[in-house]
Amino acid sequence: MTDPFSPERIRQRLSVEQISPAQADRLAEAVAESLQRTCKEWFPGTDYDNWRQMLPEPLLDVLVQLLTWGEDGQIVADYRPTAAATCIFLDLQNRPIPVG
């Protein structure tokens, strides 16, 4: 099984974006570090490799789509879309949806 959240696959996904290879490398490292930090802080004691492999592959596309250029030329998560996605996911997580 291919791991879409391995640093190599993150770089591969970023290679289709309109950024330089060096920027893609730095951004892939930042995303990988963020994944590790999220696992450690929010899911303590969880095996990182197993946790990372259970993440749905489309999540990487969502992460990439939420990135934008900051005013200082840095790549950052676009505040409004990121906040909206977070709120939607939290709402869906905390509100059961009846089926039928």
N, C-alpha and C positions, 0 to 999 in steps of 0.2 A: 504494500500500500504506500502511495506517495504522500508525503507530509507537506501540505500546502503552506504550512507555517514554518518550515525550516528556513534558515537565512538564505539558502540558495534559491528556494522557490519564491521567497519574497522578492529577492533581487530580480528573478526572472519575470515576475508579474510587473514590477516597476519598470522594467526595460521597455515596455510598450508606451509608457507615459512620456510626455514632452519635458524630460529632465535629462541632465547629462549622466553618463555612467557613474561618475564620481558621486553625484548627488544621489543616485539610486543606491549606491553602496552604503553611503552614510544613512540614508533613510531606512534601508533594510536593517541596518544595525540598530537604529533607534526603535523600529517596530519590534524587532526580536527582543531588545532589552525591555520594552514596555510589556510585552507578553510575559516575560520572566518575572517582572516586578508584580504584575497583576496576579499571576498564579501564586507567588509567594505571599503577597499581602492579603488577597481575598480568599485563597484556598490553601491555607497553611497545611503542611504535611502531605500535600498532593504531589504525586510524581509528575514533574513538569513535562516529560516527554509524552506520557499517557494523556495528560490534560490537553496539551497542545494538539494531539492527534484526534481528540474528540471534537475539536472546534470545526464547524461547518466551513467548507472551502469558500463559499460566497462571502463569508465574513471578511476575508482579505480584500475582496473587491469593495465592500462597504467602507472598510478602513481607508483604502486608497482614495475612494471618491470623496471622503470627508476632509481630505487634506487640501490646503490652499497655500498661497504665498502670503506671508505676513508683511506688514508695512516695512519691516527692516530687512526684507529679502530672505527671511528664513521660511522654511516649510513648516506649517502649523496645522492643527486640526481647526477647521472652520467652525467657529463658535455656534452659530444658530443651527446649522444642520446637525452638528454633533449633539447639541443639547436636545434637539427635537428627537433624534434617534434614541438617545438615552431615555428620555421621558416615555416614549412610545413603548420601548422594551420593558421598562419598569412597570408601566400600566398593564401591559399584557401579562407580565409575570405575576402580578398581584391581583388580577381579576379573572376568575375562571370564565370561560366562554361556553355557554350552553350549546350543545350540538343537537340540532333537531327539535 
